[in-house]
Structure formats: structure tokens, C-alpha cells
Amino acid sequence: MYKNVLQSIDNIAIWPVISFVIFFLFFVCLLWYVFTQDKEVIHKLKSLPLEQDKPEPEQSNQHPL
């Protein structure tokens, strides 16, 4: 049933090609971003989960009278 419905749509064969091109361009852009990223930034982000959190002083939102 679905096969007959999809076959009746004009130019249906172009959509898988468009989907593949979008995926391929996204993947290539992502690879380019990863390989051109600064190594210092990568090292900083890599060690971020292991850093000890320093408690920040609490600021009061109340105004003095």
C-alpha cells in the first residue's frame, strides 16, 4: 500500500539523494572543525570535568535599608 502511494509522488527519487548530500556535508564540516580546532582548547575542554569546583561567594539579592 505505502509503495503505491510513494510511487505516485512526482520526483520522489530525489529526496534520498538530497538527504545523503545534507548528511555528507554535515559530516565533512564536522571533520574539518575537529581537525582545525586549537589544541589548547581541546586540552582545556578535556580536563574540564576533572577540575575541582571552587565555591563562589553567595551574593545577596537584598538591598540594605
Secondary structure as GFF3:
##gff-version 3
##sequence-region A 1 65
A	DSSP	alpha_helix	2	7	.	.	.	ID=ss1
A	DSSP	alpha_helix	14	36	.	.	.	ID=ss2
A	DSSP	alpha_helix	39	47	.	.	.	ID=ss3
A	DSSP	three_ten_helix	48	50	.	.	.	ID=ss4
###
